[in-house]
Amino acid sequence: MNFGNKITGLLAILLLFGCLSCGSPAEAPSRQTLTYTFDAPTRELISLLAKQGKTKAYDDFDRYFKGLLVPQSLLPYEPFVLGLSTESKIPVVLLLDAPWAQRYGMAGWLYELERTQVFSKAELTPAVAEAFSVASSRGRGRPAKELVAVPTYIKGNILFYRRDLLKRYQLAPPRNWEELKAICRKVLAQERSLKYGLVFHMTNFVNDFYPIFWGYGGRILDEENRLVLQQKDNVAAAVAALSDLRAMQGTVVPAAKDLKQFEPPLSLRRAFYQGEALFMINWNTRLQDLKEMILKREGNGPGRLTDMSQIGVAPIPCQAGQAHRYSNIGSFAWGVNRFAVTNPQVIDKAKKFISLVADEQFQVLAAETLGQVPALKSALKKVTNKEVLQVYQETFASADMVLRPRPQSRRLNNVLEKYLGEALYGQRSPEAAIEAAINELKEAGGL
């Protein structure tokens, strides 16, 4: 789909939202119907639960809830902003990425869910609940954080590693970058089939860089979500993280000349599956993809993975001496349009909707069929999927692991992506790349 078609599709969705708000009675949902945005996995899971027949509400789902499909290709354009910013009442419930929930919540567009007893944050694992909570300005003193969206699963980028090879050399997964480099020096010298110590995304590299940068003690935003990248300590952390990655090029990570092969979709997981990399930074959901590749026996290289027991997972390393390791959260969650809450019946229906799409059986089914890590504590206790439990126990449940959403500003993310790429491809020094990014953001009014 080209850019023009994407914009046309986006405008069509926005017009649909508008029509639902003010259109003819024949097109508008009934007063008993709640409107929501959805994705394909949500519909698939609702259909499966309806077939199981354990809860009648899933059979009647389409009677009371009218879904508005937003194509995956349009999600980067955030098609909800115009409707919310103009106080449209449609749709009532929105499926939101973590940064969107932060931005929309701070703008006052989302309904507080815990204070109003729509959903209790205590039911969620603390790390993911924190990522979908925003500071409220009500009252005196330090603002309290309010849950503004309910996630149904935990998704974040983590470190994949060859468990079988580390076990062969009696090595533990690395906690910091010095340990990772030492492991690579030892194993790569012995395992000739390995081409790289570590691979990461070269499209949207900024998503992988953030947890690395945070693990050096750096911050992009302060507690009030103000940009603080330009502060001395944060500049130093960004330069140190980028410099260390540059120093590993050609020995641990791919050299600049080899980076382009990791730009196409699927290239990263294929390299790991083919046995070319000892470590890989990727979304935890790629473990399910690797499982499918093993079952299909894709490729025939001598080093390819043949069994899930060969794969280990851990948090992304931090700088030596730092207390925490981080993941850039990629979960979506259900938020309620504040402007749609015009009477108690609306919020009652929204509460019923969220109780169905975020309940225990929904999340357990998603874990067993889609490999998603549940966000509910109670669902985690009932999961039997070994890979899901492995990811949770070895990464997200780690005492020093922090889930954090990437910055809300698309401009900030795009600017950093551009200059980080230039540094990795050897076009700028790390110091010059960070300085150029900050200067461009200042000129654009982003700092």
C-alpha positions as CSV (number, residue, x, y, z in Angstrom):
1,M,0.0,0.0,0.0
2,N,1.5,3.4,-1.0
3,F,1.4,6.5,1.1
4,G,-1.5,8.0,-0.7
5,N,-3.6,4.9,-0.2
6,K,-2.7,4.8,3.5
7,I,-3.8,8.4,4.0
8,T,-7.0,7.7,2.1
9,G,-7.7,4.7,4.3
10,L,-6.9,6.7,7.4
11,L,-9.4,9.4,6.3
12,A,-12.0,6.8,5.6
13,I,-11.7,5.5,9.2
14,L,-11.9,9.0,10.6
15,L,-15.0,9.6,8.6
16,L,-16.4,6.4,9.8
17,F,-15.9,7.5,13.4
18,G,-17.6,10.8,12.5
19,C,-20.5,9.1,10.8
20,L,-21.1,6.9,13.8
21,S,-21.2,10.0,15.9
22,C,-23.7,11.9,13.7
23,G,-24.9,9.7,10.9
24,S,-28.4,8.4,10.1
25,P,-30.2,6.0,12.4
26,A,-29.7,3.1,9.9
27,E,-25.9,3.4,10.2
28,A,-25.5,4.3,13.9
29,P,-25.3,1.5,16.5
30,S,-28.2,1.2,18.8
31,R,-28.2,2.7,22.3
32,Q,-27.6,-0.8,23.7
33,T,-24.5,-1.3,21.5
34,L,-21.0,-0.3,22.6
35,T,-18.4,0.6,19.8
36,Y,-14.8,-0.6,20.0
37,T,-11.8,-0.8,17.8
38,F,-10.3,-4.3,17.4
39,D,-7.6,-6.4,15.8
40,A,-7.7,-9.8,14.2
41,P,-6.4,-11.8,17.3
42,T,-9.2,-10.3,19.4
43,R,-11.8,-11.5,17.0
44,E,-10.2,-14.9,16.7
45,L,-10.1,-15.4,20.5
46,I,-13.8,-14.2,20.9
47,S,-14.8,-16.7,18.2
48,L,-13.0,-19.6,19.9
49,L,-14.5,-18.7,23.3
50,A,-18.0,-18.6,21.8
51,K,-17.4,-22.1,20.3
52,Q,-16.3,-23.4,23.6
53,G,-19.6,-22.3,25.1
54,K,-18.4,-21.8,28.6
55,T,-19.6,-18.2,28.9
56,K,-22.8,-17.2,27.2
57,A,-21.6,-13.6,26.9
58,Y,-19.2,-14.5,24.2
59,D,-22.1,-16.0,22.1
60,D,-23.9,-12.6,22.4
61,F,-20.8,-10.5,21.9
62,D,-21.8,-9.0,18.6
63,R,-25.3,-8.1,19.9
64,Y,-23.9,-5.7,22.4
65,F,-20.5,-4.7,21.0
66,K,-19.9,-3.2,17.5
67,G,-16.3,-3.7,16.4
68,L,-14.5,-1.2,14.1
69,L,-11.6,-2.8,12.4
70,V,-8.5,-0.6,12.1
71,P,-6.1,-2.2,9.5
72,Q,-2.6,-3.0,10.9
73,S,-1.0,-0.8,8.1
74,L,-2.8,2.3,9.5
75,L,-1.8,1.9,13.1
76,P,1.4,3.9,12.8
77,Y,-0.7,6.9,11.9
78,E,-2.7,6.7,15.1
79,P,-6.2,7.0,13.6
80,F,-7.8,7.8,16.9
81,V,-6.2,11.2,17.6
82,L,-8.6,13.3,15.5
83,G,-11.7,11.7,17.0
84,L,-10.4,12.0,20.6
85,S,-9.0,15.5,20.2
86,T,-12.4,16.7,18.9
87,E,-14.2,14.9,21.8
88,S,-16.0,12.4,19.6
89,K,-18.0,9.8,21.5
90,I,-17.2,7.1,19.0
91,P,-15.6,4.6,19.5
92,V,-16.2,4.0,23.2
93,V,-13.4,1.5,23.8
94,L,-10.0,1.8,22.1
95,L,-7.2,-0.8,21.6
96,L,-4.1,1.3,22.4
97,D,-0.3,0.9,22.3
98,A,1.5,1.8,25.5
99,P,2.9,5.2,24.3
100,W,-0.5,6.1,23.0
101,A,-2.1,5.3,26.4
102,Q,0.5,7.5,28.1
103,R,-0.1,10.4,25.7
104,Y,-3.9,10.2,25.5
105,G,-4.1,9.7,29.3
106,M,-2.1,12.7,30.0
107,A,-4.2,14.7,27.5
108,G,-7.3,13.8,29.5
109,W,-8.8,11.8,26.7
110,L,-9.0,8.5,28.7
111,Y,-11.3,7.5,31.6
112,E,-9.6,6.5,34.8
113,L,-10.3,2.8,35.4
114,E,-9.2,2.0,38.9
115,R,-10.7,4.9,40.8
116,T,-14.0,4.3,39.0
117,Q,-13.9,0.6,39.8
118,V,-13.8,-0.5,36.1
119,F,-10.7,-2.5,36.7
120,S,-8.3,-3.1,39.6
121,K,-4.6,-2.6,38.9
122,A,-3.8,-5.1,41.6
123,E,-5.0,-7.9,39.3
124,L,-2.2,-7.2,36.8
125,T,1.5,-8.0,37.2
126,P,3.0,-4.7,38.6
127,A,5.5,-4.1,35.8
128,V,2.8,-4.0,33.0
129,A,0.3,-2.1,35.2
130,E,2.8,0.7,35.7
131,A,3.3,1.0,31.9
132,F,-0.4,1.7,31.4
133,S,-0.8,4.2,34.3
134,V,-0.4,8.0,34.1
135,A,0.1,10.7,36.7
136,S,-3.2,12.4,37.8
137,S,-3.1,16.0,38.8
138,R,-6.0,15.7,41.2
139,G,-5.5,16.7,44.8
140,R,-2.3,18.0,46.4
141,G,1.2,16.6,46.7
142,R,2.8,14.3,44.2
143,P,0.4,13.2,41.5
144,A,-0.8,9.6,41.9
145,K,-0.8,7.3,38.9
146,E,-4.1,6.1,37.5
147,L,-4.6,3.1,35.3
148,V,-6.0,4.3,32.0
149,A,-5.9,1.1,29.9
150,V,-6.1,-2.6,30.6
151,P,-3.4,-4.8,28.9
152,T,-4.3,-8.4,28.1
153,Y,-0.7,-9.6,27.6
154,I,2.9,-8.7,28.2
155,K,5.1,-8.0,25.2
156,G,8.6,-6.5,25.3
157,N,12.0,-6.9,23.7
158,I,14.3,-9.3,25.4
159,L,17.6,-11.2,24.9
160,F,17.4,-14.6,23.1
161,Y,20.4,-16.8,23.4
162,R,21.6,-20.3,22.5
163,R,21.0,-22.1,25.7
164,D,22.6,-25.3,24.4
165,L,25.9,-23.5,23.5
166,L,26.2,-21.6,26.8
167,K,25.5,-24.9,28.6
168,R,28.2,-26.6,26.5
169,Y,30.8,-24.1,27.8
170,Q,29.3,-23.9,31.3
171,L,28.3,-20.3,31.0
172,A,25.4,-18.4,32.5
173,P,23.3,-15.9,30.5
174,P,24.9,-12.4,30.8
175,R,23.5,-9.7,33.1
176,N,25.7,-6.9,31.8
177,W,27.5,-6.1,28.5
178,E,30.9,-7.0,29.8
179,E,29.7,-10.5,30.5
180,L,28.1,-10.8,27.1
181,K,31.3,-9.7,25.4
182,A,33.3,-12.3,27.4
183,I,30.8,-15.1,26.5
184,C,31.1,-14.1,22.8
185,R,34.9,-14.1,22.9
186,K,34.9,-17.6,24.3
187,V,32.1,-19.2,22.2
188,L,32.6,-17.6,18.8
189,A,36.3,-18.8,18.8
190,Q,35.1,-22.4,19.2
191,E,31.8,-22.5,17.2
192,R,32.8,-21.7,13.6
193,S,29.2,-21.9,12.4
194,L,28.3,-18.7,14.3
195,K,28.7,-15.6,12.3
196,Y,27.7,-13.0,15.0
197,G,27.7,-12.7,18.7
198,L,24.6,-10.4,18.8
199,V,22.1,-9.2,16.3
200,F,19.4,-6.6,16.6
201,H,16.9,-4.8,14.4
202,M,18.1,-2.3,11.9
203,T,14.6,-1.1,11.0
204,N,13.2,0.8,14.0
205,F,16.6,0.2,15.8
206,V,15.5,2.9,18.3
207,N,13.1,0.3,19.8
208,D,16.0,-1.9,20.7
209,F,18.3,1.0,21.7
210,Y,15.9,2.3,24.4
211,P,16.3,-0.6,26.8
212,I,20.0,-0.6,26.2
213,F,20.2,3.2,26.9
214,W,18.0,2.9,30.0
215,G,20.3,0.2,31.2
216,Y,23.1,2.7,31.2
217,G,21.2,4.9,33.6
218,G,19.9,7.3,30.9
219,R,16.4,8.8,30.7
220,I,14.5,10.3,27.8
221,L,11.7,11.6,29.9
222,D,11.4,12.6,33.6
223,E,8.6,11.7,36.0
224,E,6.4,14.4,34.5
225,N,7.1,13.1,31.0
226,R,9.2,16.1,30.1
227,L,12.1,15.5,27.7
228,V,15.4,15.4,29.5
229,L,17.7,13.8,26.9
230,Q,19.7,17.0,26.6
231,Q,20.8,16.9,30.2
232,K,24.5,16.1,30.8
233,D,24.1,12.7,32.5
234,N,21.6,11.5,29.9
235,V,23.8,12.7,27.0
236,A,26.7,10.8,28.6
237,A,24.6,7.6,29.0
238,A,23.4,7.8,25.4
239,V,27.0,8.3,24.1
240,A,28.3,5.5,26.3
241,A,25.7,3.0,25.1
242,L,26.1,3.9,21.4
243,S,29.9,3.9,21.7
244,D,30.0,0.5,23.3
245,L,27.8,-0.9,20.5
246,R,30.1,0.7,17.9
247,A,33.1,-0.8,19.6
248,M,31.6,-4.3,19.4
249,Q,31.0,-4.0,15.6
250,G,33.0,-6.5,13.6
251,T,33.7,-8.8,16.6
252,V,30.4,-9.2,18.5
253,V,27.8,-7.4,16.5
254,P,27.7,-7.1,12.7
255,A,30.1,-4.7,11.0
256,A,28.6,-1.6,9.3
257,K,28.9,-3.4,5.9
258,D,26.8,-6.3,7.2
259,L,24.0,-4.3,8.8
260,K,21.7,-3.9,5.8
261,Q,20.9,-7.6,5.7
262,F,19.0,-7.1,9.0
263,E,16.7,-4.5,7.6
264,P,14.2,-6.7,5.8
265,P,11.2,-8.2,7.8
266,L,11.9,-11.7,9.4
267,S,15.7,-11.4,8.8
268,L,16.6,-11.3,12.4
269,R,14.7,-14.3,13.6
270,R,15.8,-16.2,10.5
271,A,19.5,-15.5,11.3
272,F,19.0,-16.8,14.8
273,Y,17.0,-19.8,13.6
274,Q,19.7,-20.7,11.1
275,G,22.3,-20.8,13.9
276,E,24.2,-17.6,12.7
277,A,23.9,-15.7,16.0
278,L,24.6,-16.5,19.6
279,F,22.4,-13.7,21.0
280,M,19.5,-11.8,19.5
281,I,17.4,-8.8,20.8
282,N,13.8,-9.2,19.7
283,W,10.2,-9.2,20.9
284,N,9.3,-12.0,23.3
285,T,6.6,-13.1,20.9
286,R,9.3,-14.2,18.4
287,L,9.7,-17.3,20.6
288,Q,6.4,-18.5,19.2
289,D,7.6,-17.8,15.7
290,L,10.8,-19.7,16.3
291,K,8.7,-22.6,17.5
292,E,6.8,-22.7,14.3
293,M,9.9,-22.5,12.2
294,I,11.3,-25.5,14.1
295,L,8.1,-27.4,13.6
296,K,8.2,-26.7,9.9
297,R,11.9,-27.5,9.6
298,E,12.5,-24.4,7.6
299,G,15.9,-24.4,5.9
300,N,18.5,-27.1,6.0
301,G,21.6,-25.4,7.3
302,P,23.9,-27.4,9.6
303,G,23.6,-25.0,12.4
304,R,19.8,-24.4,12.4
305,L,17.7,-24.9,15.5
306,T,16.0,-28.3,15.8
307,D,14.5,-28.1,19.3
308,M,13.1,-25.5,21.6
309,S,15.4,-26.5,24.4
310,Q,18.2,-24.9,22.4
311,I,16.7,-21.4,23.0
312,G,17.1,-19.4,26.2
313,V,15.7,-16.0,27.1
314,A,16.8,-13.3,29.5
315,P,16.5,-9.6,30.1
316,I,18.6,-7.3,27.8
317,P,21.9,-6.7,29.5
318,C,22.6,-3.4,31.3
319,Q,25.9,-1.5,31.9
320,A,28.0,-3.1,34.6
321,G,27.1,-1.7,38.0
322,Q,23.6,-0.7,37.1
323,A,20.7,-1.9,39.3
324,H,18.1,-2.6,36.6
325,R,17.6,-4.1,33.2
326,Y,14.8,-2.9,30.9
327,S,12.4,-3.8,28.2
328,N,10.6,-1.5,25.8
329,I,6.9,-2.6,26.3
330,G,5.0,-3.4,23.1
331,S,1.7,-4.5,24.6
332,F,-1.7,-3.1,23.5
333,A,-4.4,-2.4,26.0
334,W,-8.1,-1.4,26.3
335,G,-8.8,2.2,27.2
336,V,-12.1,4.0,27.5
337,N,-12.9,7.2,25.6
338,R,-13.6,9.8,28.3
339,F,-16.0,11.8,26.1
340,A,-18.1,8.7,25.5
341,V,-18.9,8.4,29.2
342,T,-22.1,10.4,29.2
343,N,-24.1,8.3,31.7
344,P,-23.6,5.4,34.0
345,Q,-24.9,2.9,31.5
346,V,-22.0,3.6,29.1
347,I,-19.4,2.9,31.7
348,D,-21.3,-0.2,32.8
349,K,-21.1,-1.5,29.3
350,A,-17.4,-0.6,29.0
351,K,-16.8,-2.5,32.2
352,K,-18.6,-5.5,30.9
353,F,-16.6,-5.3,27.6
354,I,-13.3,-5.1,29.4
355,S,-14.3,-8.0,31.7
356,L,-14.7,-10.2,28.6
357,V,-11.7,-9.2,26.5
358,A,-9.3,-9.1,29.5
359,D,-10.6,-11.9,31.7
360,E,-8.7,-14.9,32.8
361,Q,-10.0,-17.4,30.3
362,F,-9.4,-15.0,27.4
363,Q,-5.8,-14.5,28.5
364,V,-5.2,-18.2,29.2
365,L,-6.5,-19.1,25.7
366,A,-4.3,-16.4,24.1
367,A,-1.3,-17.9,26.0
368,E,-2.1,-21.5,24.8
369,T,-2.9,-20.7,21.2
370,L,-1.0,-17.5,20.4
371,G,2.0,-17.7,22.8
372,Q,1.1,-14.5,24.6
373,V,2.3,-13.9,28.1
374,P,-0.8,-13.0,30.3
375,A,-0.9,-9.7,32.1
376,L,-3.3,-11.1,34.8
377,K,-1.6,-12.7,37.8
378,S,-4.4,-15.3,38.0
379,A,-4.1,-16.2,34.3
380,L,-0.3,-16.8,34.7
381,K,-1.1,-19.4,37.3
382,K,-3.2,-21.4,34.9
383,V,-1.0,-21.3,31.8
384,T,0.5,-24.6,30.7
385,N,2.3,-23.4,27.6
386,K,6.0,-24.1,28.4
387,E,7.4,-21.3,26.2
388,V,5.0,-18.7,27.7
389,L,6.1,-19.7,31.2
390,Q,9.7,-19.7,30.2
391,V,9.5,-16.1,28.9
392,Y,7.7,-14.9,32.0
393,Q,9.8,-16.6,34.6
394,E,13.2,-15.9,32.9
395,T,12.5,-12.3,31.8
396,F,9.5,-10.4,33.0
397,A,9.4,-11.9,36.5
398,S,13.1,-11.0,37.1
399,A,13.5,-8.9,40.2
400,D,15.6,-6.3,38.4
401,M,13.5,-6.1,35.2
402,V,11.6,-2.8,34.4
403,L,9.1,-2.5,31.6
404,R,9.0,1.0,30.2
405,P,7.1,2.5,27.2
406,R,9.1,4.3,24.6
407,P,8.7,8.1,24.5
408,Q,5.4,9.4,23.3
409,S,6.8,11.8,20.7
410,R,6.9,10.4,17.2
411,R,9.2,13.2,16.2
412,L,11.7,12.3,18.9
413,N,11.7,8.6,18.0
414,N,12.1,9.4,14.3
415,V,15.0,11.9,14.9
416,L,16.8,9.5,17.2
417,E,16.3,6.6,14.7
418,K,17.9,8.6,11.9
419,Y,21.0,9.6,13.9
420,L,21.5,6.3,15.6
421,G,21.5,4.6,12.2
422,E,24.1,7.0,11.0
423,A,26.3,6.2,13.9
424,L,26.0,2.4,13.4
425,Y,26.7,2.7,9.7
426,G,29.9,4.7,10.5
427,Q,28.6,8.0,9.1
428,R,28.9,9.9,12.4
429,S,30.6,9.4,15.7
430,P,28.4,8.5,18.6
431,E,29.1,11.9,20.2
432,A,28.2,13.7,16.9
433,A,25.1,11.6,16.4
434,I,23.6,12.3,19.8
435,E,24.5,16.0,19.5
436,A,22.9,16.3,16.1
437,A,19.7,14.6,17.3
438,I,19.4,17.0,20.3
439,N,20.1,20.0,18.0
440,E,17.4,18.9,15.6
441,L,14.9,18.4,18.3
442,K,15.7,21.8,19.8
443,E,15.2,23.5,16.4
444,A,11.9,21.7,16.0
445,G,10.7,22.7,19.5
446,G,10.9,19.1,20.7
447,L,13.1,20.0,23.7
